[in-house]
Amino acid sequence: MSPTKDEILTKLREILVDSFQLDPAKITLDANLFTDLDLDSIDAVELAIQLQGFTGRRVQAEVFKHVRTVDDVVETVHTMLQSQ
């Protein structure tokens, strides 16, 4: 059974806090990864690698380049896991 969106958000928060030392209070669904959370393109690649470890599937660059918010990440991961 695939994780729920809430479970994905919880895991994403863990990744963002552990890997990027972000304040968990800033990690809301509408937070922009780049302007609100101060991630850069290298951080985005690292996040994609972390998500690959979580999902067991490679995050497609074409899909991930359209991701801007925490909610976008949750939706992308949820969709990936639903299509397994």
Long-range contacts (C-beta under 8 A, 24 or more apart in sequence): 2-78, 2-81, 2-82, 2-84, 3-78, 3-81, 5-74, 5-75, 5-78, 8-74, 8-77, 8-78, 8-81, 9-70, 9-74, 11-54, 12-51, 12-70, 12-73, 12-74, 12-77, 15-47, 15-50, 15-51, 15-54, 16-47, 19-46, 19-47, 19-50, 20-46, 27-70, 28-70, 29-69, 29-70, 29-71, 29-74, 30-69, 30-70, 30-71, 31-69, 31-70, 32-68, 32-69, 33-67, 33-68, 33-69, 33-70, 33-73, 34-68, 37-70, 47-73, 51-77, 55-80, 55-81, 57-81, 57-84
